[in-house]
């Protein structure tokens, strides 16, 4: 078998066979081959490349099942991602003849009860969110993480972006003698001070340009139609196994969900207003294939592994270029093919050009007679009036498109957008002055 060369424990091999792995992914092979070197690891690989098993398999391989103390600490930025890692770890441990104590620590749980259980039985593998781990290990001094031999931070860039720098810094200081592995879809400049502080001359595994994702990007112009109308037309052309429709705001997510419900479509809705119980129930129903469509905000664009996503629809473009990549990473996972549809209008030209510079090669289509057909307008039309700044993109939201287009419409609309953009810019400068 393909994993024989790694000489893994019998129960790990059984767990891998149960998952029907045909081969290890490139990120998994790279991590396995570098794990035993006396170096920390910084792994840059897109979502869907198999990072979770890349760090869990070596952790279980080096785990002393008889030693009842914390041996590995795994940090994730969200409850959902931490729960996902926990489930994968539980699956692997279920094949061991000897009990392995794995605990999940996330917000919204009974702290006093957790502390009592920790005192009675210290976990061997700890998985949790930064705030909760900081609370139990540092504030309460209950969770003895200082004994951990391995420290993993998954989705490192997202963890720091969400404001967990201080908590993560204090946690890392306690486990500074452990082997560290930081995973990230991107390695932004803002990450480097933290990485340099704790990763002394690490092995850098950069697979950004070796992605195994097989994703087709199709961009569809809105022209002078309503986005919801174009969405309806697009959905009429496709028959997905499971599709995720992404929108920037939770209000838009709710609006799309309500619209699809009104058409008799069973659709799941995921946004920030859902409590933990509602999220878990919805994710479980999605896993059980109760829905063919899911409408979500960017809260769920990263880290959440929903199996079988065949299509992504960007109802509107994310504000951050990187989130386009993260949204796209929900499909085309583990050598499966995926399609990403993006609805755009004239004002998105500069944004789309920048994405193309990042290596994303789109195909342009439009919907005619209920069919997707190649769209040549983007390449043949004269250069459009397009926004040059983020202020103009924001200002465009305050200038709705007319349903009836008159001569000079685009020029007048652009002038109005620039006027509002200038006001937004002045207000922003004023706010900065008084911060």
KETI-676044 format. One record per residue (C-alpha): y, z, x; residue number from 1; residue in one letter. Coordinates in steps of 0.05 Angstrom, whole numbers, always signed. Each point is the difference from the previous one (the first is absolute). Layout:
BEGIN
{v = Y w = Z u = X zapa = NUM rodo = a}
...
END
This chain:
BEGIN
{v = +0 w = +0 u = +0 zapa = 1 rodo = x}
{v = +73 w = -11 u = +21 zapa = 2 rodo = x}
{v = +13 w = +75 u = +8 zapa = 3 rodo = x}
{v = -60 w = +14 u = +45 zapa = 4 rodo = x}
{v = +42 w = -9 u = +63 zapa = 5 rodo = x}
{v = +43 w = +60 u = -20 zapa = 6 rodo = x}
{v = -59 w = +48 u = -1 zapa = 7 rodo = x}
{v = +24 w = +37 u = -62 zapa = 8 rodo = x}
{v = -31 w = +60 u = -34 zapa = 9 rodo = x}
{v = -54 w = -16 u = -50 zapa = 10 rodo = x}
{v = +39 w = +25 u = -60 zapa = 11 rodo = x}
{v = +61 w = -42 u = +19 zapa = 12 rodo = x}
{v = -45 w = -61 u = +5 zapa = 13 rodo = x}
{v = -28 w = +15 u = -70 zapa = 14 rodo = x}
{v = +71 w = +7 u = -27 zapa = 15 rodo = x}
{v = +21 w = -66 u = +30 zapa = 16 rodo = x}
{v = -62 w = -35 u = -28 zapa = 17 rodo = x}
{v = +17 w = +29 u = -68 zapa = 18 rodo = x}
{v = +68 w = -33 u = +4 zapa = 19 rodo = x}
{v = -33 w = -67 u = +15 zapa = 20 rodo = x}
{v = +43 w = -12 u = +61 zapa = 21 rodo = x}
{v = -16 w = -69 u = +29 zapa = 22 rodo = x}
{v = +39 w = +14 u = +63 zapa = 23 rodo = x}
{v = +54 w = +47 u = +27 zapa = 24 rodo = x}
{v = +71 w = -25 u = -7 zapa = 25 rodo = x}
{v = +41 w = -15 u = +62 zapa = 26 rodo = x}
{v = +41 w = +65 u = -5 zapa = 27 rodo = x}
{v = -65 w = +40 u = -7 zapa = 28 rodo = x}
{v = -30 w = -33 u = +62 zapa = 29 rodo = x}
{v = +63 w = +12 u = +41 zapa = 30 rodo = x}
{v = +5 w = +73 u = -20 zapa = 31 rodo = x}
{v = -75 w = +13 u = +13 zapa = 32 rodo = x}
{v = +4 w = -33 u = +69 zapa = 33 rodo = x}
{v = +60 w = +42 u = +20 zapa = 34 rodo = x}
{v = -17 w = +66 u = -33 zapa = 35 rodo = x}
{v = -37 w = +32 u = +58 zapa = 36 rodo = x}
{v = +54 w = -19 u = +51 zapa = 37 rodo = x}
{v = +43 w = +59 u = +20 zapa = 38 rodo = x}
{v = +59 w = -30 u = -38 zapa = 39 rodo = x}
{v = +36 w = +9 u = -66 zapa = 40 rodo = x}
{v = +2 w = -61 u = -46 zapa = 41 rodo = x}
{v = +58 w = -35 u = -36 zapa = 42 rodo = x}
{v = -29 w = -49 u = -50 zapa = 43 rodo = x}
{v = +42 w = -54 u = -31 zapa = 44 rodo = x}
{v = -39 w = -37 u = -53 zapa = 45 rodo = x}
{v = +16 w = -24 u = -70 zapa = 46 rodo = x}
{v = -27 w = +34 u = -62 zapa = 47 rodo = x}
{v = -68 w = -24 u = -21 zapa = 48 rodo = x}
{v = -26 w = -8 u = +71 zapa = 49 rodo = x}
{v = -47 w = +60 u = -2 zapa = 50 rodo = x}
{v = +41 w = +55 u = +35 zapa = 51 rodo = x}
{v = -31 w = +57 u = -40 zapa = 52 rodo = x}
{v = -71 w = -12 u = +24 zapa = 53 rodo = x}
{v = +29 w = -16 u = +69 zapa = 54 rodo = x}
{v = +19 w = +73 u = +10 zapa = 55 rodo = x}
{v = -50 w = +35 u = -46 zapa = 56 rodo = x}
{v = -63 w = -29 u = +32 zapa = 57 rodo = x}
{v = +18 w = +26 u = +71 zapa = 58 rodo = x}
{v = +20 w = +67 u = -29 zapa = 59 rodo = x}
{v = -67 w = +9 u = -34 zapa = 60 rodo = x}
{v = -36 w = -27 u = +62 zapa = 61 rodo = x}
{v = +32 w = +56 u = +43 zapa = 62 rodo = x}
{v = -3 w = +54 u = -54 zapa = 63 rodo = x}
{v = -40 w = +62 u = +15 zapa = 64 rodo = x}
{v = -30 w = +13 u = -69 zapa = 65 rodo = x}
{v = -21 w = +71 u = +20 zapa = 66 rodo = x}
{v = +69 w = +21 u = +23 zapa = 67 rodo = x}
{v = +37 w = +31 u = -59 zapa = 68 rodo = x}
{v = +72 w = -10 u = +21 zapa = 69 rodo = x}
{v = +53 w = -54 u = -7 zapa = 70 rodo = x}
{v = -21 w = -58 u = +44 zapa = 71 rodo = x}
{v = +42 w = -57 u = -29 zapa = 72 rodo = x}
{v = +68 w = -3 u = -35 zapa = 73 rodo = x}
{v = +20 w = -62 u = -38 zapa = 74 rodo = x}
{v = +71 w = -8 u = -29 zapa = 75 rodo = x}
{v = +20 w = -50 u = -53 zapa = 76 rodo = x}
{v = +70 w = -9 u = -31 zapa = 77 rodo = x}
{v = -21 w = +1 u = -74 zapa = 78 rodo = x}
{v = -49 w = +37 u = -44 zapa = 79 rodo = x}
{v = -33 w = -64 u = -21 zapa = 80 rodo = x}
{v = -13 w = -24 u = +71 zapa = 81 rodo = x}
{v = -25 w = +69 u = +21 zapa = 82 rodo = x}
{v = -48 w = +1 u = -60 zapa = 83 rodo = x}
{v = -24 w = -70 u = +19 zapa = 84 rodo = x}
{v = -16 w = +21 u = +72 zapa = 85 rodo = x}
{v = -34 w = +63 u = -27 zapa = 86 rodo = x}
{v = -46 w = -41 u = -45 zapa = 87 rodo = x}
{v = -20 w = -45 u = +58 zapa = 88 rodo = x}
{v = -14 w = +61 u = +43 zapa = 89 rodo = x}
{v = -41 w = +32 u = -56 zapa = 90 rodo = x}
{v = -42 w = -62 u = -7 zapa = 91 rodo = x}
{v = -17 w = +1 u = +74 zapa = 92 rodo = x}
{v = -15 w = +74 u = +0 zapa = 93 rodo = x}
{v = -46 w = -7 u = -60 zapa = 94 rodo = x}
{v = -52 w = -33 u = +45 zapa = 95 rodo = x}
{v = -3 w = +58 u = +48 zapa = 96 rodo = x}
{v = -59 w = +48 u = -7 zapa = 97 rodo = x}
{v = +46 w = +56 u = +25 zapa = 98 rodo = x}
{v = +58 w = +22 u = -43 zapa = 99 rodo = x}
{v = +69 w = -24 u = +24 zapa = 100 rodo = x}
{v = +61 w = +38 u = -27 zapa = 101 rodo = x}
{v = +56 w = -49 u = -16 zapa = 102 rodo = x}
{v = +62 w = +24 u = -36 zapa = 103 rodo = x}
{v = +58 w = -36 u = -32 zapa = 104 rodo = x}
{v = +68 w = +33 u = -1 zapa = 105 rodo = x}
{v = +56 w = -32 u = -40 zapa = 106 rodo = x}
{v = +59 w = +25 u = -43 zapa = 107 rodo = x}
{v = -8 w = +27 u = -70 zapa = 108 rodo = x}
{v = -59 w = +45 u = +14 zapa = 109 rodo = x}
{v = -10 w = +76 u = -2 zapa = 110 rodo = x}
{v = +20 w = +24 u = +70 zapa = 111 rodo = x}
{v = -25 w = +71 u = -7 zapa = 112 rodo = x}
{v = -69 w = -24 u = -21 zapa = 113 rodo = x}
{v = -1 w = -50 u = +57 zapa = 114 rodo = x}
{v = +17 w = +55 u = +51 zapa = 115 rodo = x}
{v = -57 w = +44 u = -27 zapa = 116 rodo = x}
{v = -50 w = -57 u = +8 zapa = 117 rodo = x}
{v = +25 w = -16 u = +70 zapa = 118 rodo = x}
{v = -9 w = +72 u = +22 zapa = 119 rodo = x}
{v = -71 w = +0 u = -28 zapa = 120 rodo = x}
{v = -20 w = -68 u = +29 zapa = 121 rodo = x}
{v = +43 w = -38 u = +50 zapa = 122 rodo = x}
{v = -6 w = -76 u = -12 zapa = 123 rodo = x}
{v = -25 w = -46 u = +56 zapa = 124 rodo = x}
{v = +40 w = -62 u = -21 zapa = 125 rodo = x}
{v = +69 w = +10 u = -30 zapa = 126 rodo = x}
{v = +35 w = -56 u = -38 zapa = 127 rodo = x}
{v = +68 w = +9 u = -33 zapa = 128 rodo = x}
{v = +73 w = -15 u = -7 zapa = 129 rodo = x}
{v = +51 w = +25 u = +53 zapa = 130 rodo = x}
{v = +35 w = +50 u = -46 zapa = 131 rodo = x}
{v = -64 w = +33 u = -24 zapa = 132 rodo = x}
{v = -32 w = +4 u = +69 zapa = 133 rodo = x}
{v = +65 w = +29 u = +28 zapa = 134 rodo = x}
{v = +0 w = +52 u = -55 zapa = 135 rodo = x}
{v = -72 w = +23 u = +10 zapa = 136 rodo = x}
{v = -3 w = -6 u = +76 zapa = 137 rodo = x}
{v = +70 w = +21 u = +22 zapa = 138 rodo = x}
{v = +34 w = +39 u = -55 zapa = 139 rodo = x}
{v = -63 w = +37 u = -23 zapa = 140 rodo = x}
{v = -38 w = -3 u = +66 zapa = 141 rodo = x}
{v = -64 w = -7 u = -41 zapa = 142 rodo = x}
{v = -26 w = -68 u = +22 zapa = 143 rodo = x}
{v = -19 w = +3 u = +74 zapa = 144 rodo = x}
{v = +17 w = -71 u = +19 zapa = 145 rodo = x}
{v = +13 w = +18 u = +74 zapa = 146 rodo = x}
{v = -75 w = -8 u = +13 zapa = 147 rodo = x}
{v = -1 w = -72 u = -24 zapa = 148 rodo = x}
{v = -27 w = -49 u = +52 zapa = 149 rodo = x}
{v = +26 w = -60 u = -38 zapa = 150 rodo = x}
{v = +67 w = -12 u = -34 zapa = 151 rodo = x}
{v = +12 w = -63 u = -42 zapa = 152 rodo = x}
{v = +64 w = -21 u = -35 zapa = 153 rodo = x}
{v = -12 w = -58 u = -48 zapa = 154 rodo = x}
{v = +58 w = -44 u = -22 zapa = 155 rodo = x}
{v = +43 w = +32 u = +54 zapa = 156 rodo = x}
{v = +63 w = -41 u = -16 zapa = 157 rodo = x}
{v = -4 w = +18 u = -74 zapa = 158 rodo = x}
{v = -11 w = +74 u = +17 zapa = 159 rodo = x}
{v = +64 w = +3 u = +41 zapa = 160 rodo = x}
{v = +39 w = -45 u = -49 zapa = 161 rodo = x}
{v = -14 w = +52 u = -55 zapa = 162 rodo = x}
{v = +35 w = +54 u = +40 zapa = 163 rodo = x}
{v = -59 w = +38 u = +29 zapa = 164 rodo = x}
{v = +24 w = -2 u = +72 zapa = 165 rodo = x}
{v = +11 w = +76 u = +8 zapa = 166 rodo = x}
{v = -66 w = +19 u = -33 zapa = 167 rodo = x}
{v = -39 w = -52 u = +41 zapa = 168 rodo = x}
{v = +35 w = +22 u = +64 zapa = 169 rodo = x}
{v = -21 w = +72 u = -10 zapa = 170 rodo = x}
{v = -71 w = -19 u = -19 zapa = 171 rodo = x}
{v = -7 w = -46 u = +61 zapa = 172 rodo = x}
{v = +26 w = +55 u = +46 zapa = 173 rodo = x}
{v = -57 w = +45 u = -22 zapa = 174 rodo = x}
{v = -54 w = -54 u = +11 zapa = 175 rodo = x}
{v = +32 w = -30 u = +63 zapa = 176 rodo = x}
{v = -64 w = +8 u = +40 zapa = 177 rodo = x}
{v = -41 w = -40 u = -50 zapa = 178 rodo = x}
{v = -16 w = -74 u = +5 zapa = 179 rodo = x}
{v = +53 w = -35 u = -43 zapa = 180 rodo = x}
{v = -3 w = -64 u = -39 zapa = 181 rodo = x}
{v = +61 w = -26 u = -37 zapa = 182 rodo = x}
{v = -11 w = -58 u = -48 zapa = 183 rodo = x}
{v = +57 w = -42 u = -26 zapa = 184 rodo = x}
{v = +10 w = -68 u = -33 zapa = 185 rodo = x}
{v = +64 w = -7 u = +39 zapa = 186 rodo = x}
{v = +27 w = +33 u = +63 zapa = 187 rodo = x}
{v = +74 w = +7 u = -13 zapa = 188 rodo = x}
{v = +50 w = +23 u = +52 zapa = 189 rodo = x}
{v = +8 w = +65 u = -39 zapa = 190 rodo = x}
{v = -73 w = +18 u = +15 zapa = 191 rodo = x}
{v = +4 w = -5 u = +75 zapa = 192 rodo = x}
{v = +33 w = +67 u = +16 zapa = 193 rodo = x}
{v = -54 w = +37 u = -37 zapa = 194 rodo = x}
{v = -56 w = -43 u = +30 zapa = 195 rodo = x}
{v = +27 w = +9 u = +71 zapa = 196 rodo = x}
{v = +4 w = +75 u = -10 zapa = 197 rodo = x}
{v = -73 w = +9 u = -18 zapa = 198 rodo = x}
{v = -36 w = -64 u = +24 zapa = 199 rodo = x}
{v = +2 w = -1 u = +76 zapa = 200 rodo = x}
{v = -14 w = -72 u = +22 zapa = 201 rodo = x}
{v = -43 w = -16 u = -61 zapa = 202 rodo = x}
{v = -46 w = -58 u = -10 zapa = 203 rodo = x}
{v = +39 w = -46 u = -47 zapa = 204 rodo = x}
{v = -44 w = -40 u = -47 zapa = 205 rodo = x}
{v = +46 w = -53 u = -30 zapa = 206 rodo = x}
{v = -35 w = -45 u = -50 zapa = 207 rodo = x}
{v = +62 w = -23 u = -37 zapa = 208 rodo = x}
{v = -11 w = -73 u = +21 zapa = 209 rodo = x}
{v = -75 w = +4 u = -7 zapa = 210 rodo = x}
{v = -2 w = +17 u = -74 zapa = 211 rodo = x}
{v = -65 w = -12 u = -36 zapa = 212 rodo = x}
{v = +37 w = -4 u = -66 zapa = 213 rodo = x}
{v = -10 w = -67 u = -35 zapa = 214 rodo = x}
{v = +60 w = -3 u = -45 zapa = 215 rodo = x}
{v = +33 w = -60 u = -32 zapa = 216 rodo = x}
{v = +75 w = +8 u = -15 zapa = 217 rodo = x}
{v = +27 w = -39 u = -59 zapa = 218 rodo = x}
{v = +75 w = +5 u = -17 zapa = 219 rodo = x}
{v = +23 w = -21 u = -69 zapa = 220 rodo = x}
{v = +73 w = -13 u = -18 zapa = 221 rodo = x}
{v = +30 w = +34 u = -60 zapa = 222 rodo = x}
{v = +52 w = -54 u = -9 zapa = 223 rodo = x}
{v = +39 w = +16 u = -63 zapa = 224 rodo = x}
{v = -55 w = +37 u = -37 zapa = 225 rodo = x}
{v = -11 w = +73 u = -13 zapa = 226 rodo = x}
{v = -48 w = +33 u = +50 zapa = 227 rodo = x}
{v = -44 w = +27 u = -57 zapa = 228 rodo = x}
{v = -6 w = -70 u = -27 zapa = 229 rodo = x}
{v = -22 w = -27 u = +68 zapa = 230 rodo = x}
{v = -49 w = +58 u = +7 zapa = 231 rodo = x}
{v = -32 w = -17 u = -67 zapa = 232 rodo = x}
{v = -6 w = -73 u = +21 zapa = 233 rodo = x}
{v = -31 w = +19 u = +67 zapa = 234 rodo = x}
{v = -50 w = +47 u = -31 zapa = 235 rodo = x}
{v = -22 w = -55 u = -48 zapa = 236 rodo = x}
{v = -21 w = -42 u = +61 zapa = 237 rodo = x}
{v = -43 w = +53 u = +34 zapa = 238 rodo = x}
{v = -64 w = +39 u = -13 zapa = 239 rodo = x}
{v = +0 w = +57 u = +50 zapa = 240 rodo = x}
{v = -55 w = +48 u = +16 zapa = 241 rodo = x}
{v = +55 w = +52 u = +8 zapa = 242 rodo = x}
{v = +74 w = -13 u = +8 zapa = 243 rodo = x}
{v = +57 w = +47 u = +19 zapa = 244 rodo = x}
{v = +70 w = -16 u = -24 zapa = 245 rodo = x}
{v = +53 w = +33 u = +44 zapa = 246 rodo = x}
{v = +71 w = +17 u = -21 zapa = 247 rodo = x}
{v = +54 w = +37 u = +38 zapa = 248 rodo = x}
{v = +20 w = +51 u = -54 zapa = 249 rodo = x}
{v = -43 w = +45 u = -43 zapa = 250 rodo = x}
{v = +42 w = -21 u = -60 zapa = 251 rodo = x}
{v = -20 w = -73 u = +13 zapa = 252 rodo = x}
{v = -73 w = +22 u = +8 zapa = 253 rodo = x}
{v = +2 w = +34 u = -68 zapa = 254 rodo = x}
{v = +34 w = -61 u = -31 zapa = 255 rodo = x}
{v = -52 w = -48 u = +26 zapa = 256 rodo = x}
{v = -56 w = +47 u = -21 zapa = 257 rodo = x}
{v = +28 w = +5 u = -71 zapa = 258 rodo = x}
{v = +9 w = -75 u = -4 zapa = 259 rodo = x}
{v = -71 w = -14 u = +20 zapa = 260 rodo = x}
{v = -26 w = +53 u = -48 zapa = 261 rodo = x}
{v = +39 w = -36 u = -55 zapa = 262 rodo = x}
{v = -39 w = -63 u = +17 zapa = 263 rodo = x}
{v = -66 w = +37 u = -9 zapa = 264 rodo = x}
{v = -15 w = +5 u = +75 zapa = 265 rodo = x}
{v = -32 w = +64 u = +25 zapa = 266 rodo = x}
{v = +42 w = +18 u = +60 zapa = 267 rodo = x}
{v = +5 w = +61 u = +45 zapa = 268 rodo = x}
{v = +69 w = +25 u = +20 zapa = 269 rodo = x}
{v = +13 w = +38 u = +65 zapa = 270 rodo = x}
{v = +68 w = +29 u = +17 zapa = 271 rodo = x}
{v = +34 w = +64 u = +25 zapa = 272 rodo = x}
{v = +6 w = +33 u = -69 zapa = 273 rodo = x}
{v = -75 w = +9 u = -7 zapa = 274 rodo = x}
{v = -26 w = +69 u = +17 zapa = 275 rodo = x}
{v = -60 w = +12 u = +45 zapa = 276 rodo = x}
{v = -50 w = +3 u = -57 zapa = 277 rodo = x}
{v = +25 w = -65 u = -30 zapa = 278 rodo = x}
{v = -2 w = -35 u = +67 zapa = 279 rodo = x}
{v = -71 w = +22 u = +14 zapa = 280 rodo = x}
{v = -24 w = -21 u = -69 zapa = 281 rodo = x}
{v = +35 w = -68 u = +5 zapa = 282 rodo = x}
{v = -28 w = -14 u = +70 zapa = 283 rodo = x}
{v = -70 w = +20 u = -24 zapa = 284 rodo = x}
{v = +6 w = -47 u = -59 zapa = 285 rodo = x}
{v = +23 w = -56 u = +46 zapa = 286 rodo = x}
{v = -60 w = +12 u = +45 zapa = 287 rodo = x}
{v = -45 w = -4 u = -61 zapa = 288 rodo = x}
{v = +30 w = -69 u = -15 zapa = 289 rodo = x}
{v = +30 w = +20 u = -66 zapa = 290 rodo = x}
{v = +61 w = -43 u = +14 zapa = 291 rodo = x}
{v = +11 w = -70 u = +25 zapa = 292 rodo = x}
{v = +74 w = +12 u = +14 zapa = 293 rodo = x}
{v = +36 w = +58 u = +33 zapa = 294 rodo = x}
{v = +76 w = +6 u = +2 zapa = 295 rodo = x}
{v = +26 w = +44 u = +56 zapa = 296 rodo = x}
{v = +60 w = +22 u = +40 zapa = 297 rodo = x}
{v = +3 w = +0 u = +76 zapa = 298 rodo = x}
{v = -25 w = +72 u = -1 zapa = 299 rodo = x}
{v = -69 w = -32 u = -4 zapa = 300 rodo = x}
{v = +12 w = -59 u = +46 zapa = 301 rodo = x}
{v = -27 w = +36 u = +61 zapa = 302 rodo = x}
{v = -63 w = +37 u = +16 zapa = 303 rodo = x}
{v = -33 w = -1 u = -68 zapa = 304 rodo = x}
{v = -65 w = -38 u = +5 zapa = 305 rodo = x}
{v = -15 w = -32 u = -67 zapa = 306 rodo = x}
{v = -62 w = -42 u = +8 zapa = 307 rodo = x}
{v = -6 w = -71 u = -26 zapa = 308 rodo = x}
{v = +75 w = -18 u = -4 zapa = 309 rodo = x}
{v = -1 w = -76 u = -3 zapa = 310 rodo = x}
{v = +73 w = -13 u = -17 zapa = 311 rodo = x}
{v = +68 w = +31 u = +14 zapa = 312 rodo = x}
{v = +62 w = -18 u = -40 zapa = 313 rodo = x}
{v = +69 w = +18 u = +27 zapa = 314 rodo = x}
{v = +40 w = +4 u = -65 zapa = 315 rodo = x}
{v = +60 w = +10 u = +45 zapa = 316 rodo = x}
{v = +5 w = +3 u = +76 zapa = 317 rodo = x}
{v = -1 w = +69 u = +33 zapa = 318 rodo = x}
{v = +64 w = +23 u = +32 zapa = 319 rodo = x}
{v = -34 w = +9 u = +67 zapa = 320 rodo = x}
{v = -33 w = -60 u = +34 zapa = 321 rodo = x}
{v = -58 w = +44 u = +25 zapa = 322 rodo = x}
{v = -18 w = +19 u = -71 zapa = 323 rodo = x}
{v = -14 w = -73 u = -15 zapa = 324 rodo = x}
{v = -54 w = +5 u = +53 zapa = 325 rodo = x}
{v = -26 w = +66 u = -27 zapa = 326 rodo = x}
{v = -3 w = -27 u = -71 zapa = 327 rodo = x}
{v = -37 w = -62 u = +25 zapa = 328 rodo = x}
{v = -49 w = +45 u = +37 zapa = 329 rodo = x}
{v = -29 w = +25 u = -66 zapa = 330 rodo = x}
{v = -39 w = -66 u = -5 zapa = 331 rodo = x}
{v = -40 w = -42 u = +50 zapa = 332 rodo = x}
{v = -33 w = +63 u = +27 zapa = 333 rodo = x}
{v = -61 w = +1 u = +46 zapa = 334 rodo = x}
{v = -7 w = -76 u = +5 zapa = 335 rodo = x}
{v = +9 w = -13 u = -74 zapa = 336 rodo = x}
{v = +50 w = -52 u = -22 zapa = 337 rodo = x}
{v = +62 w = +18 u = -39 zapa = 338 rodo = x}
{v = +62 w = -32 u = -31 zapa = 339 rodo = x}
{v = +71 w = +27 u = -1 zapa = 340 rodo = x}
{v = +48 w = -30 u = -52 zapa = 341 rodo = x}
{v = +74 w = +14 u = +9 zapa = 342 rodo = x}
{v = +53 w = -15 u = -51 zapa = 343 rodo = x}
{v = +67 w = -17 u = +31 zapa = 344 rodo = x}
{v = +68 w = -30 u = -16 zapa = 345 rodo = x}
{v = +55 w = -34 u = +39 zapa = 346 rodo = x}
{v = +28 w = +66 u = +26 zapa = 347 rodo = x}
{v = -66 w = +16 u = +34 zapa = 348 rodo = x}
{v = +2 w = -59 u = +47 zapa = 349 rodo = x}
{v = +24 w = +38 u = +61 zapa = 350 rodo = x}
{v = -51 w = +55 u = -13 zapa = 351 rodo = x}
{v = -57 w = -50 u = -5 zapa = 352 rodo = x}
{v = +24 w = -36 u = +63 zapa = 353 rodo = x}
{v = -4 w = +65 u = +38 zapa = 354 rodo = x}
{v = -71 w = +13 u = -24 zapa = 355 rodo = x}
{v = -20 w = -69 u = +23 zapa = 356 rodo = x}
{v = +27 w = +17 u = +69 zapa = 357 rodo = x}
{v = -48 w = +59 u = +0 zapa = 358 rodo = x}
{v = -58 w = -48 u = -3 zapa = 359 rodo = x}
{v = -11 w = -2 u = -75 zapa = 360 rodo = x}
{v = -12 w = -72 u = -19 zapa = 361 rodo = x}
{v = +11 w = -10 u = -75 zapa = 362 rodo = x}
{v = -16 w = -57 u = -46 zapa = 363 rodo = x}
{v = +50 w = -17 u = -54 zapa = 364 rodo = x}
{v = -24 w = -12 u = -71 zapa = 365 rodo = x}
{v = +31 w = -3 u = -69 zapa = 366 rodo = x}
{v = -31 w = +5 u = -69 zapa = 367 rodo = x}
{v = -1 w = -63 u = -42 zapa = 368 rodo = x}
{v = -41 w = -12 u = -63 zapa = 369 rodo = x}
{v = -35 w = +67 u = +11 zapa = 370 rodo = x}
{v = -23 w = -21 u = +70 zapa = 371 rodo = x}
{v = +22 w = +17 u = +71 zapa = 372 rodo = x}
{v = +24 w = -63 u = +35 zapa = 373 rodo = x}
{v = +31 w = -9 u = +69 zapa = 374 rodo = x}
{v = +76 w = +12 u = +0 zapa = 375 rodo = x}
{v = +41 w = -42 u = +48 zapa = 376 rodo = x}
{v = +68 w = +22 u = -24 zapa = 377 rodo = x}
{v = +9 w = +53 u = +54 zapa = 378 rodo = x}
{v = -8 w = -51 u = +56 zapa = 379 rodo = x}
{v = +37 w = -59 u = -30 zapa = 380 rodo = x}
{v = +61 w = +32 u = -33 zapa = 381 rodo = x}
{v = +65 w = +10 u = +38 zapa = 382 rodo = x}
{v = +10 w = +68 u = +32 zapa = 383 rodo = x}
{v = +12 w = +50 u = -54 zapa = 384 rodo = x}
{v = +54 w = +53 u = -5 zapa = 385 rodo = x}
{v = -35 w = +61 u = +24 zapa = 386 rodo = x}
{v = +18 w = +72 u = +15 zapa = 387 rodo = x}
{v = +12 w = +21 u = +71 zapa = 388 rodo = x}
{v = -1 w = +75 u = -8 zapa = 389 rodo = x}
{v = -39 w = +56 u = -34 zapa = 390 rodo = x}
{v = +64 w = +15 u = -39 zapa = 391 rodo = x}
{v = -3 w = -69 u = -32 zapa = 392 rodo = x}
{v = -73 w = +9 u = -17 zapa = 393 rodo = x}
{v = +18 w = +66 u = -34 zapa = 394 rodo = x}
{v = +61 w = -30 u = -33 zapa = 395 rodo = x}
{v = -42 w = -57 u = -30 zapa = 396 rodo = x}
{v = -34 w = +52 u = -45 zapa = 397 rodo = x}
{v = +66 w = +12 u = -35 zapa = 398 rodo = x}
{v = +13 w = -74 u = -15 zapa = 399 rodo = x}
{v = -52 w = -22 u = -51 zapa = 400 rodo = x}
{v = -17 w = -74 u = -5 zapa = 401 rodo = x}
{v = +27 w = -38 u = -59 zapa = 402 rodo = x}
{v = -52 w = -27 u = -47 zapa = 403 rodo = x}
{v = +41 w = -64 u = -8 zapa = 404 rodo = x}
{v = +18 w = -31 u = +67 zapa = 405 rodo = x}
{v = +68 w = -34 u = +3 zapa = 406 rodo = x}
{v = +31 w = -43 u = +56 zapa = 407 rodo = x}
{v = +23 w = +43 u = +58 zapa = 408 rodo = x}
{v = -44 w = +58 u = -24 zapa = 409 rodo = x}
{v = -31 w = +15 u = +69 zapa = 410 rodo = x}
{v = +66 w = +0 u = +37 zapa = 411 rodo = x}
{v = +34 w = +46 u = -51 zapa = 412 rodo = x}
{v = -60 w = +47 u = +1 zapa = 413 rodo = x}
{v = +0 w = +3 u = +76 zapa = 414 rodo = x}
{v = +75 w = +15 u = +2 zapa = 415 rodo = x}
{v = -11 w = +58 u = -49 zapa = 416 rodo = x}
{v = -58 w = +25 u = +43 zapa = 417 rodo = x}
{v = +44 w = -1 u = +63 zapa = 418 rodo = x}
{v = +55 w = +37 u = -36 zapa = 419 rodo = x}
{v = -47 w = +56 u = -22 zapa = 420 rodo = x}
{v = -34 w = +1 u = +69 zapa = 421 rodo = x}
{v = +67 w = +13 u = +33 zapa = 422 rodo = x}
{v = +13 w = +59 u = -46 zapa = 423 rodo = x}
{v = -70 w = +28 u = +15 zapa = 424 rodo = x}
{v = +13 w = -8 u = +75 zapa = 425 rodo = x}
{v = +67 w = +37 u = -4 zapa = 426 rodo = x}
{v = -31 w = +55 u = -42 zapa = 427 rodo = x}
{v = -57 w = +7 u = +50 zapa = 428 rodo = x}
{v = +49 w = +8 u = +58 zapa = 429 rodo = x}
{v = +38 w = +52 u = -39 zapa = 430 rodo = x}
{v = -63 w = +39 u = -15 zapa = 431 rodo = x}
{v = -20 w = -1 u = +74 zapa = 432 rodo = x}
{v = +68 w = +27 u = +19 zapa = 433 rodo = x}
{v = -10 w = +63 u = -43 zapa = 434 rodo = x}
{v = -73 w = +14 u = +16 zapa = 435 rodo = x}
END
